[in-house]
Amino acid sequence: MATDPRGKAATLALRRRLLSNSCRLFFPEDPIKIVRGQGQYMYDEQGAEYIDCINNVAHVGHCHPLVVQAAHEQNQVLNTNSRYLHDNIVDYAQRLSETLPEKLCVFYFLNSGSEANDLALRLARQYTGHWDVVVLDHAYHGHLSSLIDISPYKFRDLDGQKEWVHVAPLPDTYRGPYREDHPNPAVAYASEVKRVVSSAQEKGRKIAAFFAESLPSVGGQIIPPAGYFPEVAGHIRRAGGVFVADEIQVGFGRVGKHFWAFQLQGEDFVPDIVTMGKSIGNGHPVACVATTHAVARAFEATGVEYFNTSTGSGGAGPAAMAHGPSRSAACRIFPDRGTNPRPLHRQADSQPLRHQGSPVSVLYVS
């Protein structure tokens, strides 16, 4: 931390000079300079307190003592890549396996959600021998080139839709064509996926995977109707593809009733691949892919090694503080307390919130 903190205007001027305009700020007209966080609160350089309703990564709160302690302890011992034998990586994989269906029993650890989804795409293509991907409209799966290509939220403003990408309607029962008063919206929306698959096959295309956030977030916080994923998985698997559940934004108890959002679709539904990020490391750069033995073995058959620079010992480098140990700490906080996280909601009235007698502002994105 700087011993002589500069003012907000000076920081903003430096940012505008040194960083690309593509790296956008929240509230660009009057940016907030955040210098500290604790729990659900964030503080600017003047000491003003805000309730953080924006952050999608600090899953158990800013600077949670268990996360900080775990990071500090590991930083004093070791930080290395995944080629070395170490207890942390296998202990954490075992802990994750206890939260997932039994079939999802092989794990890859990575630095980011984008890297996880890119690996999931590679796994799917190697396992199926196919290339094409079905995605939901408005979806976002990451900022690597491979993922921009399967993210309608992004590619429509760039190079457009590739011939190997096929877009199905969002299963939105509030705004979409099949709403809550429909006799079976799950089957109706799944039939749209079947139609998309059939159309692709008529053109000689072969489906490798269906990618979907288990609860589409960028697409508008959509809750798919119960039974939709099992129906879709049936159509995709009959076409020779696999089902990839993107849990990067919504996993780790964020849906309340279940640890994983795909579990909202029923106890019997099991994706072929699950990707994780963001909350897995409480905001530090950690991600994971979980899959089946069959998919992993097909990937291994290529003879091409997979490793990751930063996920061997669960250590941390100066720029990636606590990414490894924090994931174990963050993963165990809710289960150990026997509860799921309680979401924050913005106050409906215009009165300032108060915390311990002081006015509190609320950060949110509309």
Secondary structure, DSSP 8 states (H G I E B T S, - for coil): --SS---HHHHHHHHHHHS-TTS--SSTTS---EEEEEBTEEEETT--EEEE-S-SS-TT-BT-HHHHHHHHHHHTT----TTS--HHHHHHHHHHHTTS-TT--EEEEES-HHHHHHHHHHHHHHHHS--EEEEETT----SSHHHHTT-HHHHTTTT---TTEEEE----TTTSSS-TTSS-HHHHHHHHHHHHHHHHHHTT--EEEEEEESS-STTTS----TTHHHHHHHHHHHTT-EEEEE-TTT-SSTTSSSSSGGGGG-TT---SEEEE-GGGGTTSS-EEEEE-HHHHHHHHTT------TT-SSS---TTSTTHHHHHHHHHHHHHHHT---------SSSS-EEETTEEEEEE---
